[in-house]
Amino acid sequence: MKKEFEIWIDRTRCDGHGLCAELLPKLITLDDWGYPIIVSGPVPSHLLDHSRRAVAGCPVLALALRQRSTRTSSSTRS
């Protein structure tokens, strides 16, 4: 199994500070009101450290980095 991570947001906690978008602009942008828009899908491995910083830097703890496991398909089965 291959482990992948994704950024998750608790929209009821988010106050729109925008720090996450400053720390991770490749995956998070802000809408017109300052709330984050997160690129869907797994976080690229080269951005995992930046993602962890963005999650840790959220002043209201609205972000999380969640692990998801995906099975790699096998071409042969026994």
Residue pairs with C-beta under 8 A, 6 or more apart in sequence:
1 69
1 70
1 71
1 72
2 69
2 70
2 71
2 72
3 67
3 68
3 69
4 42
4 43
4 67
4 68
4 69
4 70
5 42
5 43
5 48
5 51
5 65
5 66
5 67
5 68
6 40
6 41
6 42
6 43
6 65
6 66
6 68
7 24
7 27
7 28
7 38
7 43
7 51
7 54
7 55
7 63
7 64
7 65
7 66
8 63
8 64
8 65
8 66
9 36
9 38
9 62
9 63
9 64
10 61
10 62
10 63
10 64
11 35
11 62
13 60
13 61
13 62
14 35
14 36
14 60
14 62
15 59
15 60
15 62
16 30
16 33
16 34
16 35
16 36
17 34
17 58
17 59
17 60
18 30
18 34
18 36
19 54
19 57
19 58
19 59
20 28
20 36
20 54
20 55
20 57
20 58
20 63
21 28
21 29
21 30
21 36
23 50
23 53
23 54
23 57
24 47
24 50
24 51
24 53
24 54
26 39
26 47
26 50
27 38
27 39
27 43
27 47
27 51
28 36
28 37
28 38
28 39
28 54
29 36
29 37
30 36
30 37
31 37
36 63
42 68
43 51
43 65
48 65
51 65
52 65
54 63
55 63
55 64
55 65
